[in-house]
Structures are given as C-alpha cells and as structure tokens.
C-alpha cells in the first residue's frame, strides 16, 4: 500500500512538473514572439495589387522591428486557395493572410449564390489583426482597341457595349475579386452585357489586356498605375466614390456616366487563423499598426494610389462583417455568378 502511494505521489509530481514546464515554455515563447520567420500568404500572384501592398509592409517590419516576414504567393480561385491554407494553419501567430475584399467580403455571398460553398468561413475561421490599406479600382482599356472603336469616355464604352452585346471582353483577376465585382456592378447598373474572363491574378490579365487579347478591365489601381502613366493602358475612370489623389483629373464612374451610387473599392488587411493567443495578437496588432503608419510605408502606398489605414482587431472585425453585408446585397442585385 505504501509503495502504491509512493508511485501515485511520484506520478502526480511528474505531471505537475510537466504542466509547469509546458506553461513556462509557452509563456517564454510568447514573450519572445516572434522567434522564427512569419509566413505571410498572399493569395494572388507576385506583381498584383495584393502583393504590392504586402511588400512595403514586409520590408518595414524587417528593417525596424527585425521581424522576418516571408511572403508566400499562393494564387487561385479568387484568393480562396491561399485563404483556406491560413484557415487550416496553427493559430500560433506565425501564419498570416493578406486578406482582401474578395476573400473576406465578396466570395461568401458570391459562391453561395452560385450554389457552391467556400472551404472556410471568413468570420469564424480567422482572427482579424489590422486593416492595412484601401484603394480604388480603375477602368482601363487596351489603347488600340479604344482608338479603333472611338472610345474616349465611360459613356462611349456604354454606348459601344449596348450596340455590341457580348463583343466586349472584360478581364478580371479571378472570380469574386473586387475587379470582377466592379465590372459586374457596372454591367448591372448600365444594362450592358460583356463577357467576363477570369484570370489567376491581375498580372496575367493586365498582360493580356496590353497585348490586345482582352478589351477592358476594372483593375486595382496599384497594378495598372505605371502602365497608365506609360500610355500602355487607357484609363477612363476610377470606381471609388471620390477621385483618386494619384489621378485627380480622372473622374469617378458615378460622375462620368451619371451613375449615382456606383462604388466598388478594394481593401487589404492582415488576418491569422482563428483562436490566436491574445498576447500574441496584441503584440502583432501594435507592430503592424506602427509599420502601416510609418512614413516609409505611407509614402509607398500613396504613390501607388492606396490609402494606408491601420486599426485594431476589434475595429477590423466589425469592418469585415459590414463588408460581407454590403457585398451580399451587391452580388444579389447584380446577379453575378462564378464563371
């Protein structure tokens, strides 16, 4: 009996030491976070707007906080492939997603309306950390195609599309992206029919647009801004409610075509898997807010036509919920489907 009590007491002591060891190690790991590279999944190809927003943030975190953030481009399915990978990752703070209006605003109502289902829940499967930047899309055309068909304004495009239903090819960076939905909203509000051609990201779509393989695109401004300035793309208008400081002479679609209520802007933010530890979330949020509002990152974002934001996890969570509500109505009203 005495020997049994001794064995039980020893086992209890070992269990207590094990729990203390794990708790101490966990606390130490969190206090030293990050002690290894952080993986930032960008769910679109390199060179697109999502990637362009991620790069200055990556550089700022390394140069000032010494956080090693490794960007992993994982495109496909309108951002859903990369988003799913993050949703299924360990919630230890070492895997982030550069979320977008597509992955966390548009895709849920879009895929549901089409009879499908997302492989993740944009609310339940993620931890919002911070909204990074907002930006307009821009309606751009192949210059040769525009010249050939005498299209020099948004109204010119509307008249041509109505006279030639189904003959205008509209590229996008993928189903469910803000680029896709900006076009669908335009088609719905102007009662025009243009053929949607989804690509795996903005760069290949823009390449085909400049080559004349497609006619128009509602691209994220950072992806097209240099090509517009170089004359390789013809810009007609921005999709935001206000004009862009990057192109103050470029009208909004609402004012150019007398379409009050037309607005389709893009945004990008950092989220992690659901159930991130609160202390790691707090530390990550504070560091991201500082980096987003640093002079270096602000200057780079403004130069590409993006507006830096930076907010708290609670604020970003509310923002995402409001975006889903907003785009659910837009998807329903436009009748958009996954092609």
KOLTORDREN-772598 format. One record per residue (C-alpha): x, y, z. Coordinates in pm, whole numbers, padded with zeros to 5 digits, always signed. Layout:
<sites>
XYZ...
</sites>
This chain:
<sites>
+00000+00000+00000+00285+00236+00095+00459+00160-00233+00140+00237-00429+00103+00571-00251+00467+00647-00336+00413+00565-00703+00098+00779-00719+00271+01069-00547+00566+01045-00785+00335+01038-01087+00147+01341-00959+00475+01526-00906+00595+01442-01256+00262+01559-01402+00285+01886-01211+00643+01939-01332+00537+01864-01689+00249+02115-01672+00482+02376-01521+00742+02307-01793+00485+02344-02073+00333+02656-01922+00674+02816-01870+00791+02729-02222+00466+02859-02371+00497+03185-02178+00860+03222-02281+00772+03155-02646+00500+03418-02638+00723+03672-02462+00990+03628-02729+00746+03626-03022+00846+03613-03299+01145+03382-03265+01120+03239-03617+01006+03363-03962+00641+03460-04008+00472+03329-04323+00252+03586-04497+00037+03415-04758-00059+03645-05045-00345+03468-05227-00261+03626-05564+00046+03627-05793+00353+03844-05744+00321+04185-05909-00050+04231-05841-00205+04486-05606-00225+04244-05310+00142+04160-05348+00234+04528-05398+00061+04616-05070+00240+04334-04885+00598+04414-04991+00645+04757-04821+00498+04614-04501+00738+04320-04516+01038+04550-04559+00930+04785-04279+00880+04503-04028+01226+04368-04106+01414+04698-04101+01262+04840-03782+01121+04554-03570+01356+04286-03708+01055+04064-03780+01136+03823-04062+00817+03802-04269+00838+03565-04567+00583+03625-04843+00432+03312-04995+00229+03378-05312-00046+03116-05333-00291+03224-05607-00606+03060-05735-00986+03051-05701-01020+03425-05643-00794+03410-05336-00972+03113-05179-00679+02870-05204-00447+03091-05002-00721+03184-04756-00805+02819-04693-00440+02742-04623-00430+03006-04350-00766+02899-04204-00624+02548-04153-00290+02664-04006-00187+02656-03641-00305+02970-03456+00041+03044-03316+00086+03382-03483+00333+03256-03742+00092+03235-04037-00081+03543-04175-00304+03608-04474-00314+03927-04677-00693+03921-04687-00889+04125-04939-01239+04244-05014-01264+03926-05224-01166+03667-04965-01341+03842-04676-01623+04038-04834-01738+03914-05174-01665+03543-05202-01905+03415-04938-02222+03561-05095-02091+03505-05449-02021+03133-05407-02337+03079-05205-02548+03243-05476-02390+03013-05732-02491+02706-05534-02140+02640-05406-01971+02679-05070-01644+02829-04953-01392+02591-04792-01369+02834-04500-01583+03079-04304-01447+03436-04338-01567+03519-03985-01533+03201-03777-01206+03067-03924-00989+03380-03889-00853+03628-03637-00865+03985-03775-00544+04174-03692-00542+04503-03886-00684+04669-04195-00379+04773-04399-00497+04987-04692-00792+05089-04908-00777+05180-05275-00994+05237-05582-01014+05024-05891-00967+05188-06228-01145+05121-06557-00868+05061-06812-00881+04974-07182-00642+04848-07442-00544+05177-07615-00551+05037-07970-00893+04877-07916-01026+05202-07768-00892+05409-08058-01029+05167-08317-01378+05192-08167-01366+05565-08080-01399+05504-07707-01269+05801-07509-01510+05811-07214-01722+05589-06994-02032+05691-07188-01858+05593-07513-01793+05247-07366-02155+05210-07253-02285+05305-07599-02046+05062-07769-02132+04776-07530-02505+04829-07582-02462+04835-07960-02238+04525-07949-02370+04294-07675-02128+04013-07591-01849+04154-07807-01659+04328-07525-01425+04102-07329-01381+04203-06965-01078+04057-06785-01053+04014-06408-00806+03879-06154-01046+03596-06071-01399+03515-05965-01508+03706-05659-01234+03968-05664-01318+04336-05638-01205+04365-06002-01468+04111-06106-01742+04265-05894-01665+04621-06008-01734+04500-06361-02049+04309-06266-02185+04612-06082-02109+04828-06388-02287+04583-06619-02588+04569-06388-02621+04947-06349-02568+05021-06721-02775+04729-06853-02489+04605-07070-02353+04257-07137-01977+04199-07152-01804+03861-07142-01618+03803-06815-01277+03634-06848-01131+03545-06505-00753+03508-06469-00535+03376-06187-00444+03721-06063-00411+04071-06202-00064+04048-06369-00158+03789-06636-00487+03971-06701-00311+04306-06745-00053+04143-06972-00328+04011-07198-00505+04346-07187-00196+04529-07308-00141+04262-07574-00494+04316-07707-00621+03969-07615-00893+04127-07398-01057+04468-07423-01121+04617-07078-01058+04561-06707-01155+04718-06375-00811+04674-06225-00678+04762-05880-00503+05096-05927-00158+04985-05796-00141+04711-06062-00211+04948-06353-00077+05283-06238+00265+05259-06409+00115+05124-06732-00136+05411-06736+00142+05664-06690+00343+05496-06966+00049+05507-07208+00022+05129-07234-00328+05135-07082-00605+05389-07135-00779+05492-06811-01138+05619-06823-01245+05647-06457-01196+05522-06102-01454+05310-05921-01441+05491-05586-01690+05749-05458-01418+06016-05470-01144+06089-05722-00802+05943-05654-00521+06180-05548-00295+05979-05779-00507+06087-06081-00708+06394-05975-00817+06465-06335-00966+06116-06374-01341+06117-06296-01528+05861-06092-01756+05627-06283-02052+05769-06091-01988+06122-06218-01858+06028-06563-02164+05818-06654-02422+05974-06422-02447+05656-06215-02515+05773-05859-02441+05502-05605-02178+05326-05814-01884+05242-05588-01654+04940-05583-01337+04992-05383-01074+04742-05272-00909+04686-04938-00639+04465-04791-00575+04356-04433-00384+04106-04224-00567+03814-04059-00446+03499-03890-00615+03165-03813-00894+03163-03556-00806+03149-03185-00470+03327-03190-00339+03382-02833-00445+03725-02709-00095+03838-02608+00049+03746-02948-00248+03911-03122-00197+04229-02920+00176+04240-02997+00120+04169-03367-00157+04428-03397+00054+04701-03234+00356+04629-03454+00150+04621-03773-00023+04949-03681+00316+05114-03628+00451+04978-03959+00142+05077-04162+00161+05434-04031+00536+05470-04073+00646+05748-04314+00816+05496-04544+00512+05271-04590+00273+05566-04614+00480+05723-04891+00491+05399-05091+00120+05334-05054+00019+05686-05153+00248+05668-05458+00061+05362-05583-00280+05520-05520-00356+05337-05194-00459+05493-04862-00290+05344-04551-00526+05269-04263-00422+05055-03963-00682+04971-03697-00745+04742-03402-00855+04376-03427-01199+04470-03295-01237+04751-03548-01120+04528-03832-01361+04252-03726-01655+04495-03747-01525+04624-04081-01521+04272-04229-01875+04196-04109-02000+04520-04265-01826+04439-04594-01992+04098-04614-02331+04262-04557-02259+04526-04823-02137+04283-05089-02415+04033-05023-02659+04295-05148-02436+04388-05447-02397+04023-05550-02771+03963-05523-02866+04279-05712-02610+04223-05990-02688+03854-06039-02314+03781-06054-02209+03417-06072-01887+03220-06055-01776+03155-06415
</sites>
